[in-house]
């Protein structure tokens, strides 16, 4: 959301507490899945993050870009020769990225503005995969269906900062190819279709504290792809592309102390992430 008043102020939040709770949830999940038969992989990586917002005439209002770090785990019931299997992925991420945009004044004026934006969030995605065996072929076509949820906090730093919380639920359909051998290449491509999207803004100040406001951007399908290699010893390295595309939301009126008011909306927005991920299988319990 790019519309800001020059009187906005950021309130400090309990980021340490939230990170601690996230770590506790992550470790609890690890203890659960490691007690279930199957393969458990620890995953770490970095992603090039890019967020852009556009006005009604197509002009770019802002861009955020930078590196975020990520770590997580994936449980899979996959066994050699099985034609179908279940998997569950959970991943958290965080990072500071550059913000290049504008301050927009209530009377319509605007000035360029640059700062840093902090992100932290998490994803959980269960899916079911079907492997199609073709006699004599070293490649296995695959088809995956799943659902997922992603939650993130966008904390705009600086004198005029505020906070945005997003929650998205989506369905995903992917087709791919993988080597029949224990080592080799794999590739997947598919479509992600959000069916729930929530956005809440907080931390606004305009001659006093302003109330939180909920916005309702439009949901659009996006494409994703993964290409990777599985090494001897079950380590994998992959390059992944994913993202979101949100249509502009209806305008909402924010009411503040002393009778001040501010009308805001979420412009058309697009998010792209290009990630490099490394994972390794844990020893079977």
C-alpha positions in Angstrom: 0.0 0.0 0.0 1.7 3.2 -1.2 -0.6 5.9 0.0 1.0 7.6 3.1 0.5 10.9 5.0 3.6 12.9 5.9 2.4 12.8 9.6 2.5 9.0 9.8 4.6 7.5 12.6 5.7 3.9 13.2 5.0 2.1 16.5 7.5 -0.5 17.7 6.2 -4.1 17.8 7.3 -7.2 19.7 9.3 -8.7 16.8 11.5 -10.7 19.0 8.5 -12.4 20.7 7.0 -13.2 17.3 10.3 -14.7 16.0 10.6 -16.8 19.2 7.1 -18.1 18.8 7.8 -18.9 15.1 11.0 -20.9 16.1 9.0 -22.8 18.7 6.3 -23.8 16.1 9.1 -24.8 13.7 10.8 -27.0 16.2 7.5 -28.6 17.3 6.7 -29.4 13.7 10.1 -31.0 13.3 9.6 -33.2 16.3 6.2 -34.4 15.0 7.2 -35.3 11.4 10.5 -37.0 12.4 8.4 -39.5 14.5 6.5 -40.5 11.3 7.8 -43.0 8.8 9.1 -41.3 5.6 11.7 -38.8 4.5 12.3 -35.6 6.3 14.4 -32.9 4.7 15.8 -29.7 6.2 15.8 -26.8 3.8 17.6 -23.5 3.7 18.1 -20.9 1.0 17.9 -17.3 -0.1 15.4 -15.6 -2.4 15.4 -12.5 -4.6 12.2 -10.7 -3.6 10.5 -8.1 -5.8 7.2 -6.3 -4.9 5.7 -3.6 -7.2 2.5 -1.5 -7.1 0.9 0.3 -10.0 -1.6 3.2 -10.4 -4.8 3.0 -12.4 -3.0 4.3 -15.6 -0.2 1.7 -15.3 2.4 3.9 -13.7 4.6 2.3 -11.1 4.0 3.7 -7.6 6.7 1.8 -5.7 9.2 -1.0 -5.9 10.6 -3.1 -3.1 13.5 -5.4 -3.9 16.2 -7.3 -1.9 17.4 -10.6 -0.5 15.4 -12.6 2.0 16.7 -15.7 3.9 14.5 -18.8 4.4 14.6 -22.1 6.2 12.2 -24.9 6.7 11.5 -28.6 6.4 9.6 -31.0 4.2 8.1 -34.4 5.1 7.4 -36.9 2.3 6.0 -40.4 2.4 7.7 -41.1 -0.9 9.4 -44.5 -1.3 11.2 -46.0 -4.3 8.7 -47.4 -6.9 5.6 -45.8 -5.3 3.1 -44.3 -7.7 1.7 -41.7 -5.3 2.8 -40.1 -2.1 1.9 -37.3 0.3 4.2 -34.4 1.3 4.1 -31.5 3.7 6.3 -28.4 3.4 6.7 -25.6 6.0 9.1 -22.7 5.6 9.8 -19.4 7.2 11.6 -16.3 5.8 12.8 -12.9 6.8 14.8 -10.0 5.5 15.1 -6.2 4.9 14.6 -4.9 1.4 14.9 -1.5 -0.3 11.8 0.6 -0.7 11.5 3.2 -3.5 8.2 5.0 -3.7 6.3 8.2 -2.9 4.7 10.0 0.0 1.2 10.9 -1.1 -0.4 13.8 0.8 -4.2 14.0 1.5 -4.6 17.0 -0.9 -3.0 15.0 -3.8 0.6 16.1 -3.8 3.4 13.5 -3.7 7.2 13.4 -3.2 9.8 10.7 -3.7 10.6 8.6 -0.6 13.1 5.8 0.1 13.5 3.6 3.2 13.9 0.0 4.2 11.1 -2.5 4.6 11.3 -5.5 6.9 9.5 -8.8 6.0 9.0 -12.0 7.9 6.5 -14.7 7.2 5.8 -18.4 6.8 4.3 -20.9 4.4 2.7 -24.3 4.9 1.7 -26.5 2.0 0.5 -30.1 1.9 0.2 -31.8 -1.4 -0.5 -35.2 -3.1 1.7 -36.3 -6.0 1.0 -39.0 -8.6 3.9 -40.5 -10.5 3.2 -42.0 -14.0 5.4 -45.0 -14.8 6.3 -45.4 -18.5 7.9 -48.7 -19.3 11.5 -48.3 -20.5 11.7 -44.6 -19.7 14.2 -43.1 -17.3 11.9 -40.2 -16.7 8.7 -40.2 -14.6 6.0 -37.6 -15.4 4.3 -36.3 -12.2 1.1 -34.5 -11.3 0.7 -32.7 -8.0 -2.3 -31.2 -6.3 -2.3 -29.3 -3.1 -3.4 -26.4 -1.0 -1.4 -23.9 1.0 -1.4 -20.9 3.3 1.0 -18.0 3.6 1.2 -15.3 6.2 3.6 -12.4 6.2 4.2 -9.0 7.9 5.4 -6.0 5.9 6.9 -3.5 8.3 7.7 -0.2 6.5 10.6 1.3 8.4 11.4 5.0 8.7 9.7 8.2 9.9 6.5 7.5 8.0 6.3 3.8 8.5 3.3 1.5 9.1 2.6 -2.2 9.1 0.7 -4.5 6.8 -0.3 -8.1 7.6 -1.3 -10.5 4.7 -2.8 -13.9 4.8 -3.4 -15.9 1.6 -4.9 -19.4 1.1 -4.4 -21.0 -2.3 -4.7 -24.2 -4.4 -1.8 -25.4 -6.5 -1.7 -27.7 -9.5 1.7 -28.8 -11.0 3.0 -31.1 -13.7 6.6 -32.2 -13.8 9.3 -34.7 -14.8 11.8 -36.5 -12.5 14.5 -39.1 -12.9 13.6 -42.6 -12.1 17.0 -43.0 -10.5 17.9 -41.8 -7.0 20.0 -39.0 -8.5 19.2 -36.7 -11.4 17.2 -33.7 -12.5 13.6 -32.8 -11.7 11.4 -30.0 -13.1 7.9 -28.8 -12.2 5.6 -26.1 -13.5 2.1 -25.2 -12.5 -0.6 -22.7 -11.5 -1.3 -21.2 -8.1 -4.9 -20.0 -7.5 -5.7 -18.0 -4.3 -9.2 -18.5 -2.9 -8.7 -16.3 0.3 -6.9 -13.0 0.7 -6.8 -10.8 3.7 -4.9 -7.6 4.3 -4.8 -5.5 7.5 -3.0 -2.2 8.0 -2.0 -0.8 11.4 0.4 1.8 12.9 -1.1 4.9 11.1 -0.7 8.3 12.7 -2.5 11.4 11.4 -2.6 14.1 14.1 -3.0 11.1 16.5 -3.5 7.4 16.3 -5.6 5.9 13.5 -7.7 2.8 13.6 -6.6 -0.4 11.8 -8.2 -1.0 8.4 -8.9 -4.1 6.3 -8.4 -4.0 2.6 -9.7 -6.5 0.0 -7.5 -6.7 -3.1 -8.5 -9.0 -6.0 -7.1 -12.5 -6.4 -5.5 -13.7 -9.6 -3.9 -16.9 -10.8 -0.1 -17.0 -11.2 2.4 -19.5 -12.6 5.4 -21.1 -10.8 8.3 -23.4 -11.7 11.0 -25.4 -10.1 14.2 -27.0 -11.6 16.6 -28.9 -9.5 19.0 -31.8 -9.1 19.1 -34.6 -6.5 22.6 -35.6 -5.6 24.0 -38.8 -4.2 23.3 -38.9 -0.5 19.8 -37.3 -1.0 20.9 -33.7 -1.0 19.0 -31.4 -3.5 19.6 -28.0 -5.0 16.8 -26.2 -6.8 15.9 -22.9 -8.4 12.2 -21.8 -7.8 10.1 -19.1 -9.1 6.8 -18.1 -7.5 4.6 -15.0 -6.8 1.3 -13.3 -6.5 -0.8 -10.8 -8.6 -3.4 -8.8 -6.7 -5.9 -6.4 -8.3 -6.6 -3.0 -6.8 -8.9 -3.0 -3.7 -11.9 -0.8 -3.1 -11.2 2.4 -1.2 -11.6 2.4 2.6 -11.8 5.4 5.0 -9.4 5.4 8.0 -10.6 7.4 11.0 -8.1 8.9 13.4 -8.0 10.9 16.6 -9.0 14.6 16.5 -11.4 13.8 13.7 -8.7 13.3 11.0 -9.5 11.0 8.1 -7.5 9.3 5.4 -8.9 7.4 2.4 -6.6 4.5 1.3 -6.7 1.5 -1.0 -4.3 -1.2 -2.1 -3.1 -0.6 -5.7 -2.6 -3.3 -8.3 0.3 -5.2 -6.9 2.6 -8.0 -8.0 5.1 -10.1 -6.1 7.9 -12.2 -7.6 10.4 -14.4 -5.8 13.3 -16.3 -7.4 14.8 -18.7 -4.8 17.8 -20.8 -4.6 17.3 -23.7 -2.1 19.4 -26.5 -0.7 18.0 -29.4 1.3 19.3 -32.5 2.9 17.5 -35.6 4.2 17.7 -36.3 7.9 18.7 -39.8 9.0 15.8 -42.1 9.6 14.7 -42.4 13.2 
